[in-house]
Amino acid sequence: MRKVLFVLLALMMLSSVCYAAIPAPSQKVILFYKVPDAILQCQNAREDMVAGKEELEKELVNHYSKRFIVQGIERIPQGSLMTPADYFNKVKPGQLPFIVKIDLEGQGESKTLYQNAYGAQKVGVAPSTNVHLQEVIPSIEDNTFYQHDYGVQSYSSGTFAIGRNVYAAQTNPRRNAKNSVRGCFRDACKFDDTINKYADPNAYEKELNRFIGNFKSLALVQEKAEKANVVPNDKIEKFKTWCNADEVRKAYLVPLGTTNDINFIISYIDSLVKIGVYPE
């Protein structure tokens, strides 16, 4: 009995630690979402877009409430060209417009390798759906949209094996599309609490800013990083041009091989400058 209580207590403590690592929602937002009609149609077997709209909005609010205090939701037409000011005119003081844009980007296949105890292998194939999710925050101060692009992600229900046969877990195109759409914003609303904010504070801060929608800070960090790489890249290109201008000099490119480690390349160039080989 004591062992059972100890295990339960340990699980409760672990759960509280994980929960504490996830930021509590504090920003009040109105969700604005842009989706093609097909996403509303795939929400139910009747392809009823009115019912599909209600179901999708319920799912969006349910998941995004893990990140924000959601106080309203509204669909925006796909081709809308609203400005940041237009969005802020739709919300009350203290509320922030938060835009979710979801697009279906075709289909593909997911493959699973099965192997039995005798080493025999079989590959299971299941249909997958490609979904593109973008989140956008309009800024009234500089009249700019700041976004976080999750890129095109592929979702599949996978396969399962019965004896020697392998089957796709789900082959219904409508259900696959619906589950994939749900999967994309479900994943976006998870906080990566595996990041150690003490050991890797930069990665933690990046994930925190993504989760709370501080996309402007993410954009500024990215801009700073890109500017920092301008000088090294120019220095490397100048060195390569110098090497390629003479057959003998090309030998100095050999040690670089196919490495993309900028720090190593810069260190190598500086060493050639120091010994007087390369007149930078």
Backbone as JSON, one array per atom type, in Angstrom:
{
  "sequence": "MRKVLFVLLALMMLSSVCYAAIPAPSQKVILFYKVPDAILQCQNAREDMVAGKEELEKELVNHYSKRFIVQGIERIPQGSLMTPADYFNKVKPGQLPFIVKIDLEGQGESKTLYQNAYGAQKVGVAPSTNVHLQEVIPSIEDNTFYQHDYGVQSYSSGTFAIGRNVYAAQTNPRRNAKNSVRGCFRDACKFDDTINKYADPNAYEKELNRFIGNFKSLALVQEKAEKANVVPNDKIEKFKTWCNADEVRKAYLVPLGTTNDINFIISYIDSLVKIGVYPE",
  "N": [[0.83, -1.2, 0.0], [1.94, 1.19, 0.82], [3.86, 1.5, -1.15], [2.27, 1.95, -3.39], [1.08, 4.39, -2.73], [3.34, 5.96, -2.66], [4.16, 5.9, -5.34], [1.97, 7.16, -6.55], [2.15, 9.68, -5.38], [4.61, 10.51, -6.39], [4.01, 10.65, -9.12], [2.12, 12.7, -9.07], [3.72, 14.82, -8.24], [5.52, 14.96, -10.38], [3.74, 15.62, -12.4], [2.92, 18.15, -11.55], [5.29, 19.54, -11.79], [5.71, 19.49, -14.56], [3.46, 20.87, -15.35], [3.92, 23.35, -14.23], [5.91, 24.27, -15.83], [4.7, 25.14, -18.09], [3.59, 28.08, -19.5], [0.99, 30.02, -18.09], [-2.08, 31.06, -19.61], [-2.38, 34.5, -20.4], [-2.75, 36.66, -22.06], [-5.4, 38.41, -23.52], [-7.31, 37.54, -26.29], [-8.79, 37.87, -29.57], [-9.69, 35.47, -31.76], [-8.95, 35.25, -35.14], [-9.59, 33.53, -38.03], [-8.39, 32.09, -41.06], [-9.44, 30.01, -43.5], [-9.79, 27.65, -46.2], [-12.87, 26.76, -47.9], [-12.98, 23.99, -48.08], [-11.92, 22.98, -45.72], [-13.88, 23.5, -43.86], [-15.9, 21.95, -44.93], [-14.96, 19.33, -44.61], [-15.38, 18.74, -41.99], [-17.64, 17.33, -41.26], [-19.68, 14.49, -42.21], [-21.76, 15.19, -43.88], [-20.86, 17.35, -45.18], [-21.63, 19.85, -44.42], [-21.29, 23.16, -44.28], [-22.01, 25.14, -42.46], [-22.45, 23.79, -40.03], [-19.92, 22.69, -39.95], [-18.33, 24.93, -39.62], [-19.0, 25.72, -37.03], [-18.08, 23.51, -35.6], [-15.31, 23.53, -36.18], [-14.56, 26.0, -35.09], [-15.08, 25.54, -32.41], [-13.13, 23.63, -31.86], [-10.79, 25.14, -32.37], [-10.94, 27.18, -30.42], [-10.86, 25.6, -28.13], [-8.25, 24.49, -28.22], [-6.51, 26.75, -28.56], [-7.03, 28.1, -26.25], [-5.29, 27.14, -24.46], [-3.11, 28.66, -24.72], [-3.88, 31.31, -24.78], [-6.23, 33.75, -23.46], [-9.08, 33.31, -24.76], [-11.46, 35.33, -26.16], [-13.26, 35.58, -28.17], [-14.16, 34.66, -31.55], [-13.67, 34.69, -35.07], [-14.3, 34.2, -38.53], [-12.25, 35.03, -41.26], [-12.38, 36.03, -44.63], [-10.57, 34.21, -47.18], [-9.21, 35.75, -49.16], [-8.92, 38.22, -47.98], [-7.75, 41.53, -47.43], [-7.1, 42.97, -45.12], [-5.84, 45.55, -42.98], [-3.45, 46.06, -40.26], [-4.68, 47.99, -38.61], [-7.36, 47.63, -39.28], [-7.91, 45.16, -38.12], [-7.53, 45.74, -35.41], [-9.63, 47.46, -35.04], [-11.7, 45.75, -34.77], [-11.54, 44.64, -32.29], [-11.72, 44.95, -28.69], [-10.41, 47.4, -26.33], [-7.47, 46.28, -24.74], [-7.63, 43.79, -25.75], [-6.14, 41.49, -28.07], [-5.71, 41.03, -31.54], [-5.49, 37.85, -32.99], [-4.32, 35.94, -35.54], [-5.06, 33.03, -37.34], [-4.01, 31.03, -39.89], [-4.82, 28.5, -42.08], [-4.01, 26.09, -44.48], [-4.66, 23.54, -46.89], [-2.33, 21.42, -48.39], [-2.14, 19.45, -50.44], [-1.53, 15.86, -50.79], [0.14, 12.87, -49.52], [2.22, 10.09, -48.68], [2.67, 7.97, -45.86], [5.08, 5.85, -44.42], [5.61, 2.76, -42.75], [7.84, 0.57, -41.22], [7.7, -2.84, -40.66], [8.86, -5.59, -38.76], [9.31, -8.99, -38.17], [10.0, -11.59, -35.69], [11.7, -13.26, -37.02], [13.07, -11.78, -38.78], [11.84, -11.07, -41.12], [10.58, -8.56, -43.24], [8.18, -5.94, -43.73], [6.55, -3.32, -45.39], [4.37, -0.84, -44.37], [1.91, 1.22, -45.81], [0.33, 4.34, -45.71], [-2.15, 6.86, -46.38], [-1.35, 10.36, -46.33], [-1.87, 13.76, -45.23], [-1.09, 17.02, -46.2], [-0.54, 19.93, -44.39], [-0.58, 23.43, -43.95], [0.28, 25.71, -41.6], [-0.01, 28.97, -40.34], [0.62, 31.56, -38.04], [-0.37, 34.78, -37.04], [0.37, 38.03, -35.85], [-0.92, 41.22, -35.74], [0.61, 44.46, -35.66], [-0.08, 47.51, -34.32], [1.52, 49.64, -33.75], [3.73, 49.82, -35.56], [2.46, 49.28, -37.87], [2.55, 46.67, -38.99], [2.58, 43.17, -39.89], [3.39, 40.47, -37.92], [4.61, 37.22, -38.07], [4.47, 33.65, -37.38], [5.61, 30.96, -39.0], [4.77, 27.69, -39.5], [5.39, 26.05, -41.53], [4.92, 23.46, -44.05], [3.35, 20.67, -42.88], [3.14, 17.13, -42.57], [0.54, 14.87, -42.0], [-0.67, 11.77, -40.75], [-2.74, 8.89, -40.16], [-1.42, 6.59, -39.88], [-0.39, 3.09, -39.8], [-1.39, -0.36, -39.14], [-0.66, -3.69, -38.03], [-1.88, -6.95, -38.68], [-1.29, -10.12, -38.1], [0.27, -11.31, -40.94], [-0.46, -9.26, -42.52], [-0.71, -5.79, -43.36], [-2.36, -2.78, -42.61], [-3.84, 0.38, -43.51], [-4.61, 2.75, -41.05], [-6.59, 4.63, -41.38], [-8.47, 5.44, -44.17], [-10.32, 7.08, -45.24], [-10.75, 9.97, -47.05], [-11.94, 12.4, -46.21], [-12.02, 12.22, -43.4], [-9.3, 11.96, -42.9], [-8.36, 14.47, -43.74], [-9.72, 16.15, -41.95], [-8.72, 15.24, -39.45], [-6.04, 15.86, -39.79], [-6.0, 18.65, -39.98], [-6.91, 19.29, -37.43], [-4.8, 18.2, -36.04], [-2.66, 19.91, -36.67], [-3.11, 22.45, -35.42], [-3.38, 21.54, -32.86], [-0.81, 20.59, -32.25], [0.57, 23.0, -32.45], [-0.27, 24.3, -30.22], [0.99, 23.19, -28.1], [3.37, 23.35, -25.53], [6.84, 23.15, -25.59], [8.11, 21.61, -23.15], [10.38, 20.21, -22.72], [12.64, 21.59, -23.08], [15.41, 22.84, -21.41], [15.48, 25.58, -19.53], [17.58, 26.62, -18.17], [19.92, 25.4, -19.02], [19.78, 25.86, -21.74], [19.0, 28.69, -22.42], [18.43, 30.41, -24.6], [17.03, 28.86, -26.5], [14.85, 28.23, -24.94], [13.69, 30.75, -24.49], [12.99, 31.4, -27.09], [11.04, 29.45, -27.65], [9.18, 30.13, -25.69], [8.41, 32.74, -26.49], [7.23, 32.09, -28.92], [5.07, 30.53, -28.05], [3.52, 32.31, -26.47], [2.88, 34.12, -28.36], [4.56, 36.24, -29.01], [5.63, 37.36, -31.5], [6.96, 39.47, -32.64], [9.3, 39.87, -31.19], [10.6, 37.5, -31.85], [11.0, 37.96, -34.57], [12.77, 40.13, -34.48], [15.0, 39.0, -33.27], [15.69, 37.12, -35.22], [16.27, 38.85, -37.33], [18.48, 40.15, -36.29], [20.27, 38.03, -36.12], [20.58, 37.4, -38.82], [21.81, 39.71, -39.78], [24.19, 39.53, -38.41], [25.41, 37.49, -39.72], [26.1, 38.5, -42.16], [28.64, 39.75, -42.51], [30.52, 37.55, -42.01], [29.71, 35.85, -44.15], [30.23, 37.41, -46.42], [32.97, 37.61, -46.15], [33.77, 34.97, -46.49], [32.92, 34.46, -49.14], [34.53, 36.26, -50.5], [37.03, 35.14, -50.04], [36.76, 32.67, -51.36], [36.49, 33.55, -53.98], [39.0, 34.65, -54.42], [40.56, 32.32, -54.24], [39.57, 30.78, -56.39], [40.45, 32.23, -58.53], [42.9, 31.43, -59.35], [44.7, 28.54, -60.34], [46.52, 27.3, -58.62], [45.87, 28.42, -56.15], [43.41, 27.26, -55.66], [43.82, 24.99, -54.24], [43.73, 25.69, -51.62], [41.11, 25.55, -50.93], [40.49, 22.96, -50.52], [40.74, 21.88, -47.8], [38.37, 22.76, -46.71], [36.38, 21.2, -47.68], [33.15, 19.91, -47.62], [32.08, 21.27, -45.56], [29.83, 23.24, -43.57], [30.28, 24.74, -41.44], [30.5, 27.76, -40.21], [32.1, 29.03, -38.28], [34.4, 27.43, -38.24], [35.33, 27.77, -40.87], [35.86, 30.54, -40.97], [37.86, 30.68, -39.03], [39.82, 29.17, -40.29], [40.39, 30.75, -42.56], [41.37, 33.05, -41.28], [43.69, 31.98, -40.21], [45.25, 31.56, -42.47], [45.62, 34.15, -43.27], [47.13, 35.08, -41.14], [49.57, 33.69, -41.42], [50.45, 34.78, -43.71], [49.65, 33.85, -46.2], [47.21, 34.37, -47.41], [46.23, 37.41, -48.61], [44.2, 39.27, -47.1]],
  "CA": [[0.0, 0.0, 0.0], [2.84, 2.35, 0.89], [4.5, 1.65, -2.46], [1.28, 2.53, -4.29], [0.95, 5.8, -2.36], [4.59, 6.63, -3.06], [4.12, 6.06, -6.79], [0.95, 8.19, -6.86], [2.7, 10.98, -4.97], [5.67, 10.85, -7.35], [3.35, 11.04, -10.36], [1.51, 14.01, -8.85], [4.81, 15.81, -8.21], [6.01, 15.09, -11.75], [2.71, 16.33, -13.15], [2.93, 19.56, -11.15], [6.5, 20.15, -12.35], [5.47, 19.7, -15.99], [2.45, 21.92, -15.51], [4.51, 24.63, -13.87], [6.8, 24.7, -16.91], [3.88, 25.67, -19.17], [3.08, 29.41, -19.14], [-0.46, 30.15, -17.99], [-2.6, 32.09, -20.52], [-2.55, 35.82, -19.77], [-3.14, 37.63, -23.08], [-6.76, 38.29, -24.03], [-7.27, 37.62, -27.75], [-9.9, 37.49, -30.45], [-9.14, 34.63, -32.82], [-9.42, 35.43, -36.51], [-9.02, 32.42, -38.77], [-8.56, 32.03, -42.51], [-9.37, 28.64, -44.0], [-10.6, 27.42, -47.4], [-14.14, 26.1, -47.64], [-12.78, 22.55, -47.96], [-11.66, 22.64, -44.32], [-15.18, 23.48, -43.19], [-16.67, 20.84, -45.48], [-14.48, 18.04, -44.14], [-15.64, 18.57, -40.57], [-18.72, 16.37, -41.04], [-19.97, 13.64, -43.37], [-22.73, 15.87, -44.76], [-20.15, 18.5, -45.75], [-22.42, 21.01, -44.03], [-20.31, 24.18, -43.92], [-22.47, 25.87, -41.27], [-22.11, 22.94, -38.9], [-18.47, 22.55, -39.96], [-17.77, 26.17, -39.06], [-19.19, 25.66, -35.58], [-17.21, 22.47, -35.06], [-13.93, 23.98, -36.27], [-14.37, 27.08, -34.13], [-15.03, 24.93, -31.08], [-11.8, 23.01, -31.74], [-9.79, 26.2, -32.31], [-11.02, 27.82, -29.1], [-10.44, 24.61, -27.15], [-6.79, 24.34, -28.23], [-5.81, 28.02, -28.35], [-7.24, 28.54, -24.87], [-4.13, 26.7, -23.7], [-2.09, 29.69, -24.87], [-4.44, 32.65, -24.62], [-7.59, 33.89, -22.94], [-9.82, 33.55, -25.99], [-12.71, 36.02, -25.84], [-14.09, 35.65, -29.36], [-13.59, 34.03, -32.74], [-14.33, 35.16, -36.3], [-13.66, 33.77, -39.76], [-11.91, 36.09, -42.21], [-12.28, 35.45, -45.98], [-9.22, 33.88, -47.62], [-8.57, 36.82, -49.93], [-9.03, 39.49, -47.26], [-6.54, 42.37, -47.4], [-7.25, 43.86, -43.98], [-4.62, 46.12, -42.41], [-3.42, 45.92, -38.8], [-5.69, 48.87, -38.01], [-8.68, 47.0, -39.48], [-8.07, 44.11, -37.11], [-7.68, 46.34, -34.09], [-10.96, 48.06, -34.98], [-12.64, 44.67, -34.48], [-11.36, 44.16, -30.92], [-11.88, 45.94, -27.62], [-9.15, 47.74, -25.66], [-6.97, 45.2, -23.91], [-7.66, 42.55, -26.51], [-5.2, 41.43, -29.17], [-6.13, 40.17, -32.65], [-4.57, 36.75, -33.26], [-4.79, 35.38, -36.81], [-4.64, 31.67, -37.64], [-4.22, 30.74, -41.3], [-4.59, 27.08, -42.34], [-4.24, 25.69, -45.87], [-4.36, 22.16, -47.25], [-1.3, 21.49, -49.42], [-2.0, 18.18, -51.15], [-1.43, 14.63, -50.02], [1.32, 12.05, -49.74], [2.17, 8.77, -48.06], [3.55, 7.7, -44.73], [5.47, 4.44, -44.47], [6.04, 2.17, -41.49], [8.53, -0.71, -41.43], [7.41, -3.88, -39.68], [9.8, -6.7, -38.83], [8.96, -10.02, -37.2], [11.11, -12.17, -34.93], [12.58, -14.01, -37.93], [13.75, -10.82, -39.64], [11.05, -10.72, -42.3], [10.15, -7.16, -43.2], [7.05, -5.53, -44.56], [6.34, -1.88, -45.29], [2.98, -0.41, -44.37], [1.74, 2.53, -46.45], [-0.94, 4.99, -45.37], [-2.24, 8.21, -46.95], [-1.08, 11.49, -45.44], [-2.39, 15.05, -45.69], [-0.16, 18.11, -45.92], [-1.22, 21.11, -43.85], [0.3, 24.59, -43.75], [-0.24, 26.58, -40.55], [0.68, 30.23, -40.06], [0.0, 32.39, -37.0], [0.01, 36.16, -37.34], [0.0, 39.09, -34.9], [-0.77, 42.57, -36.31], [1.13, 45.48, -34.75], [-0.62, 48.83, -34.65], [2.58, 50.63, -33.56], [4.51, 49.99, -36.78], [1.61, 48.89, -39.01], [3.22, 45.49, -39.55], [2.14, 41.85, -39.47], [4.48, 39.57, -37.51], [4.06, 35.87, -38.15], [5.27, 32.46, -37.16], [5.23, 30.01, -40.05], [5.11, 26.32, -39.12], [5.72, 25.3, -42.72], [3.98, 22.4, -44.44], [3.52, 19.47, -42.07], [2.4, 15.98, -43.07], [-0.13, 14.11, -40.95], [-1.24, 10.5, -41.18], [-3.22, 8.03, -39.08], [-0.5, 5.48, -39.77], [-0.81, 1.73, -40.19], [-1.33, -1.37, -38.09], [-0.44, -5.03, -38.59], [-2.61, -8.11, -38.15], [-0.62, -11.26, -38.71], [1.19, -10.93, -42.0], [-1.05, -8.18, -43.3], [-0.59, -4.42, -42.83], [-3.48, -1.98, -43.08], [-3.86, 1.8, -43.16], [-5.56, 2.95, -39.96], [-7.7, 5.45, -41.88], [-8.36, 5.68, -45.61], [-11.36, 8.03, -45.64], [-10.1, 11.25, -47.32], [-12.52, 13.48, -45.41], [-11.56, 12.07, -42.02], [-7.87, 12.25, -42.87], [-8.19, 15.92, -43.82], [-10.2, 16.72, -40.68], [-7.77, 14.91, -38.38], [-4.78, 16.56, -40.05], [-6.2, 20.06, -39.61], [-6.95, 19.32, -35.97], [-3.47, 17.9, -35.56], [-1.71, 21.01, -36.85], [-3.21, 23.46, -34.35], [-3.16, 20.85, -31.59], [0.64, 20.6, -32.03], [1.02, 24.38, -32.27], [-0.68, 24.76, -28.89], [1.75, 22.48, -27.09], [4.61, 24.01, -25.14], [7.93, 22.18, -25.51], [8.69, 21.71, -21.81], [11.62, 19.43, -22.62], [13.77, 22.53, -23.17], [15.91, 23.26, -20.12], [15.7, 27.02, -19.65], [18.86, 26.97, -17.52], [21.01, 24.9, -19.87], [19.65, 26.43, -23.08], [18.07, 29.81, -22.25], [18.02, 31.0, -25.89], [15.99, 28.0, -27.06], [13.66, 28.35, -24.08], [13.09, 32.05, -24.75], [12.38, 31.33, -28.41], [9.81, 28.66, -27.53], [8.25, 30.91, -24.88], [7.89, 33.81, -27.33], [6.3, 31.47, -29.88], [3.87, 30.05, -27.36], [2.69, 33.44, -26.02], [2.56, 34.97, -29.51], [5.44, 37.41, -29.09], [6.32, 37.12, -32.77], [7.82, 40.61, -32.97], [10.61, 39.58, -30.6], [11.21, 36.45, -32.67], [11.44, 38.58, -35.82], [13.92, 40.97, -34.2], [16.13, 38.09, -33.02], [16.05, 36.57, -36.52], [16.89, 39.93, -38.1], [19.81, 40.37, -35.71], [21.11, 36.89, -36.5], [20.87, 37.52, -40.25], [22.79, 40.79, -39.94], [25.47, 39.06, -37.86], [26.0, 36.55, -40.68], [26.44, 39.19, -43.4], [30.09, 39.94, -42.6], [31.19, 36.27, -42.27], [29.4, 35.34, -45.48], [30.98, 38.22, -47.38], [34.38, 37.26, -45.98], [33.95, 33.64, -47.09], [32.77, 34.58, -50.59], [35.72, 36.96, -50.99], [38.12, 34.16, -50.0], [36.53, 31.69, -52.43], [36.77, 34.23, -55.26], [40.46, 34.74, -54.49], [41.08, 30.98, -54.51], [39.16, 30.31, -57.73], [41.07, 33.06, -59.57], [44.2, 30.85, -59.71], [44.67, 27.09, -60.18], [47.31, 26.93, -57.43], [45.13, 28.84, -54.96], [42.24, 26.4, -55.44], [44.2, 23.96, -53.27], [43.38, 26.17, -50.28], [39.71, 25.26, -50.69], [40.36, 21.52, -50.22], [40.47, 21.58, -46.38], [37.01, 23.12, -46.35], [35.52, 20.07, -48.06], [31.73, 20.28, -47.76], [31.62, 21.78, -44.28], [29.05, 24.48, -43.52], [30.57, 25.34, -40.14], [31.03, 29.1, -40.47], [33.19, 29.34, -37.33], [35.6, 26.72, -38.69], [35.8, 28.39, -42.12], [36.45, 31.84, -40.63], [39.11, 30.4, -38.32], [40.77, 28.69, -41.31], [40.79, 31.92, -43.36], [42.19, 33.91, -40.42], [45.0, 31.34, -40.04], [45.99, 31.81, -43.71], [45.99, 35.57, -43.24], [48.16, 35.23, -40.12], [50.86, 33.2, -41.9], [50.81, 35.55, -44.89], [49.28, 33.17, -47.45], [46.06, 35.05, -48.0], [46.24, 38.86, -48.34], [42.79, 39.68, -46.95]],
  "C": [[0.87, 1.26, 0.0], [3.51, 2.6, -0.46], [3.56, 2.32, -3.45], [1.13, 4.02, -4.02], [2.17, 6.59, -2.79], [4.59, 6.91, -4.56], [3.14, 7.15, -7.18], [1.48, 9.57, -6.52], [3.77, 11.45, -5.95], [5.07, 11.32, -8.67], [2.73, 12.42, -10.24], [2.57, 15.1, -8.85], [5.35, 16.05, -9.6], [5.04, 15.88, -12.59], [2.73, 17.81, -12.84], [4.14, 20.28, -11.71], [6.29, 20.46, -13.82], [4.49, 20.83, -16.2], [3.04, 23.29, -15.25], [5.38, 25.17, -14.99], [6.02, 25.33, -18.06], [3.31, 27.01, -18.75], [1.55, 29.43, -19.12], [-0.94, 31.24, -18.95], [-2.82, 33.42, -19.79], [-3.03, 36.87, -20.76], [-4.56, 37.37, -23.58], [-6.74, 38.48, -25.55], [-8.64, 37.35, -28.36], [-9.25, 36.7, -31.57], [-9.79, 34.98, -34.16], [-8.78, 34.3, -37.33], [-9.36, 32.48, -40.25], [-8.39, 30.59, -42.96], [-10.17, 28.54, -45.29], [-11.88, 26.68, -47.03], [-13.98, 24.6, -47.41], [-12.55, 22.13, -46.51], [-12.96, 22.62, -43.52], [-16.0, 22.28, -43.65], [-16.24, 19.49, -44.88], [-14.76, 17.78, -42.67], [-16.75, 17.58, -40.27], [-19.05, 15.65, -42.34], [-20.93, 14.29, -44.36], [-22.08, 17.02, -45.53], [-20.95, 19.79, -45.54], [-21.46, 22.09, -43.52], [-20.71, 24.99, -42.7], [-22.11, 25.09, -40.01], [-20.6, 22.77, -38.79], [-17.78, 23.76, -39.36], [-17.87, 26.15, -37.54], [-18.23, 24.65, -34.95], [-15.75, 22.92, -35.07], [-13.64, 25.07, -35.24], [-14.29, 26.55, -32.7], [-13.66, 24.31, -30.84], [-10.71, 24.07, -31.58], [-9.77, 26.85, -30.92], [-10.5, 26.87, -28.02], [-8.91, 24.51, -27.07], [-6.08, 25.66, -27.94], [-6.04, 28.61, -26.98], [-6.11, 28.06, -23.96], [-3.02, 27.75, -23.75], [-2.59, 31.09, -24.56], [-5.79, 32.59, -23.91], [-8.44, 34.29, -24.14], [-11.2, 34.13, -25.67], [-13.61, 36.2, -27.06], [-13.39, 35.0, -30.53], [-14.38, 34.46, -33.96], [-13.56, 34.65, -37.52], [-13.44, 34.98, -40.66], [-11.77, 35.45, -43.59], [-10.83, 35.26, -46.41], [-8.5, 35.04, -48.3], [-8.59, 38.16, -49.25], [-7.69, 40.22, -47.22], [-6.63, 43.4, -46.27], [-5.89, 44.33, -43.47], [-4.6, 45.85, -40.91], [-4.47, 46.78, -38.11], [-7.09, 48.28, -38.15], [-8.94, 45.93, -38.43], [-8.29, 44.7, -35.73], [-9.03, 47.05, -33.94], [-12.03, 47.03, -34.62], [-12.53, 44.15, -33.05], [-11.53, 45.31, -29.93], [-10.52, 46.28, -27.02], [-8.74, 46.61, -24.71], [-6.98, 43.85, -24.59], [-6.67, 42.63, -27.68], [-5.76, 40.56, -30.29], [-5.07, 39.1, -32.88], [-5.11, 35.99, -34.46], [-4.19, 33.98, -37.03], [-4.99, 31.37, -39.1], [-3.85, 29.28, -41.58], [-4.92, 26.77, -43.79], [-3.91, 24.21, -46.04], [-3.43, 22.19, -48.46], [-1.06, 20.12, -50.08], [-1.86, 16.99, -50.21], [-0.16, 13.87, -50.35], [1.13, 10.69, -49.12], [3.09, 8.73, -46.85], [3.85, 6.21, -44.74], [5.99, 3.98, -43.11], [6.66, 0.8, -41.78], [8.21, -1.67, -40.29], [8.41, -5.02, -39.87], [9.44, -7.73, -37.77], [10.21, -10.62, -36.55], [12.1, -12.92, -35.81], [13.3, -13.09, -38.92], [13.0, -10.44, -40.9], [10.5, -9.31, -42.16], [8.98, -6.91, -44.14], [6.83, -4.04, -44.33], [4.86, -1.56, -45.38], [2.87, 1.0, -44.93], [0.36, 3.08, -46.11], [-0.96, 6.38, -46.0], [-1.95, 9.28, -45.9], [-1.61, 12.77, -46.06], [-1.42, 16.15, -45.28], [-0.93, 19.38, -45.52], [-0.21, 22.22, -43.59], [-0.36, 25.53, -42.74], [0.64, 27.81, -40.38], [-0.1, 30.98, -38.98], [0.53, 33.81, -37.16], [-0.49, 37.1, -36.24], [0.17, 40.44, -35.59], [-0.26, 43.54, -35.25], [0.63, 46.84, -35.2], [0.47, 49.9, -34.57], [3.37, 50.88, -34.85], [3.77, 49.5, -38.03], [2.18, 47.68, -39.76], [2.57, 44.21, -39.04], [3.38, 41.02, -39.13], [3.91, 38.16, -37.45], [5.05, 34.8, -37.73], [4.74, 31.4, -38.12], [5.71, 28.61, -39.65], [5.5, 25.47, -40.33], [4.67, 24.25, -43.03], [4.32, 21.14, -43.65], [2.64, 18.35, -42.62], [1.83, 15.18, -41.91], [-0.76, 12.85, -41.53], [-1.71, 9.71, -39.97], [-2.34, 6.79, -38.93], [-1.1, 4.14, -40.17], [-0.81, 0.82, -38.96], [-1.23, -2.74, -38.76], [-1.31, -6.05, -37.88], [-2.03, -9.34, -38.86], [0.4, -10.79, -39.73], [0.7, -9.75, -42.83], [-0.91, -6.84, -42.58], [-1.69, -3.57, -43.45], [-3.29, -0.51, -42.69], [-4.94, 2.0, -42.11], [-6.77, 3.76, -40.41], [-7.49, 5.76, -43.36], [-9.41, 6.67, -46.11], [-10.73, 9.41, -45.84], [-10.62, 12.39, -46.44], [-12.0, 13.41, -43.97], [-10.06, 12.37, -41.9], [-7.61, 13.75, -42.91], [-8.59, 16.58, -42.51], [-9.2, 16.48, -39.57], [-6.45, 15.65, -38.55], [-4.87, 18.02, -39.66], [-6.2, 20.19, -38.09], [-5.55, 19.1, -35.41], [-2.52, 19.08, -35.63], [-1.86, 22.07, -35.77], [-3.14, 22.84, -32.97], [-1.66, 20.89, -31.25], [1.15, 22.01, -31.76], [0.71, 24.9, -30.87], [-0.06, 23.94, -27.77], [3.03, 23.25, -26.81], [5.69, 22.95, -24.97], [8.63, 22.31, -24.16], [9.89, 20.81, -21.62], [12.85, 20.33, -22.69], [14.15, 22.98, -21.76], [16.28, 24.75, -20.2], [17.0, 27.47, -18.99], [20.04, 26.55, -18.4], [20.98, 25.52, -21.26], [18.63, 27.58, -23.05], [17.59, 30.42, -23.57], [16.89, 30.19, -26.52], [14.71, 28.12, -26.26], [12.94, 29.67, -24.37], [12.38, 32.07, -26.11], [11.06, 30.58, -28.36], [8.76, 29.43, -26.73], [7.61, 32.02, -25.71], [6.92, 33.27, -28.38], [4.98, 31.14, -29.21], [2.95, 31.2, -26.95], [2.38, 34.42, -27.15], [3.39, 36.22, -29.62], [6.3, 37.28, -30.35], [7.24, 38.28, -33.17], [9.22, 40.38, -32.4], [11.33, 38.51, -31.39], [11.76, 37.03, -33.96], [12.69, 39.42, -35.61], [15.17, 40.13, -33.95], [16.63, 37.51, -34.34], [16.77, 37.61, -37.37], [18.31, 40.2, -37.61], [20.77, 39.27, -36.12], [21.51, 36.98, -37.97], [21.91, 38.59, -40.5], [24.17, 40.34, -39.47], [26.18, 38.14, -38.85], [26.45, 37.22, -41.97], [27.95, 39.3, -43.57], [30.81, 38.61, -42.82], [30.94, 35.73, -43.67], [30.16, 36.11, -46.56], [32.47, 37.85, -47.35], [34.68, 35.92, -46.64], [33.88, 33.71, -48.61], [33.99, 35.27, -51.21], [36.91, 36.0, -51.06], [37.97, 33.14, -51.13], [36.83, 32.29, -53.8], [38.27, 34.32, -55.48], [41.07, 33.38, -54.85], [40.79, 30.53, -55.94], [39.79, 31.1, -58.87], [42.4, 32.48, -60.05], [44.16, 29.36, -59.43], [45.41, 26.64, -58.93], [46.54, 27.26, -56.16], [43.94, 27.93, -54.65], [42.53, 25.31, -54.42], [43.82, 24.37, -51.85], [41.9, 25.92, -49.94], [39.49, 23.81, -50.25], [40.05, 21.24, -48.76], [39.03, 21.9, -45.96], [36.02, 22.0, -46.67], [34.09, 20.54, -48.3], [31.18, 20.84, -46.46], [30.84, 23.08, -44.42], [29.27, 25.19, -42.18], [31.27, 26.69, -40.34], [32.2, 29.42, -39.55], [34.49, 28.67, -37.76], [36.18, 27.4, -39.92], [36.48, 29.72, -41.83], [37.79, 31.66, -39.94], [40.21, 29.97, -39.3], [41.28, 29.86, -42.14], [41.72, 32.81, -42.55], [43.59, 33.32, -40.24], [45.87, 31.57, -41.28], [46.43, 33.26, -43.79], [47.18, 35.76, -42.29], [49.53, 34.77, -40.61], [51.26, 33.84, -43.23], [50.47, 34.9, -46.21], [48.18, 33.94, -48.17], [46.05, 36.52, -47.62], [44.81, 39.4, -48.26], [42.59, 41.17, -47.28]]
}
